[in-house]
């Protein structure tokens, strides 16, 4: 017969007691039954989306799809340092940021000429890394709204209140424009 050393017997008894007492502290909650509809919906194989890829090198796989910045040019990341010209304006900064972006500035609105003539702050001499949209909004400031014409690839700015004021107010009809007033006020009782 094998002889068990007393310290091994105590160690085994201590482990057994620890396992039994730790199991008593947990409570279990019964699980709700799962319906057959949930099981059939969950067990159906999902069709994976086809993503074309190509292998570059030994360990690199590249998706053959345009990035979000290639689809929406305002999301491209830029890191621009403006030329340190003593007479740089906000318009110069906007044109420099848009130089290779695929967009150009609208030059038609007279209110925007006010924005373009403002001096370029020193804090705006280096912009980025940030998206093109954020850089344009930073250069223009919070008083101007950006409107992008994706068809003509033009960036336009306007003041928020100018879009309502720029719309012509309709002229009143000729019949509504002429108002008639009595020459003499009517006096109750018949005669003036």
C-alpha angles and dihedrals in degrees: 000000000000118000115223116208114240095237091055090051090052092046092051092047091050092051091047091051092048092050093049095048095046091053092054094060096066125081125206126213121209115251120238114247115258117232122232092244092059091049093050092047093049097043097052113107113247118227108242117230112251111243115179113223137178129205117240113187123333102307106018124099118184127197115235095222134099118259122243090256090054091052096044109033093198088067095060115119116242135185108189133177112195120222107260097242117163092223100043114148133196088256090056090050093049092049091048092050091048094045098106099013099095093247133097134197125262108243099182107086118085093208090060092058085071090058094045092052095056115109115257111248117235089237088065097055089095120036125178172268084268139109120283090244092055092047092052092047090048093052094047097044131216095296093070133065121218120224119186120202101202093184095058092024093232130145116215130184128202137166113255094241095045096072091064094041093047093061110092115245112237116255115241116249116264092248091052094046095059114073122186123212123191113253093224126026113247114249119210110244100046115273133070 
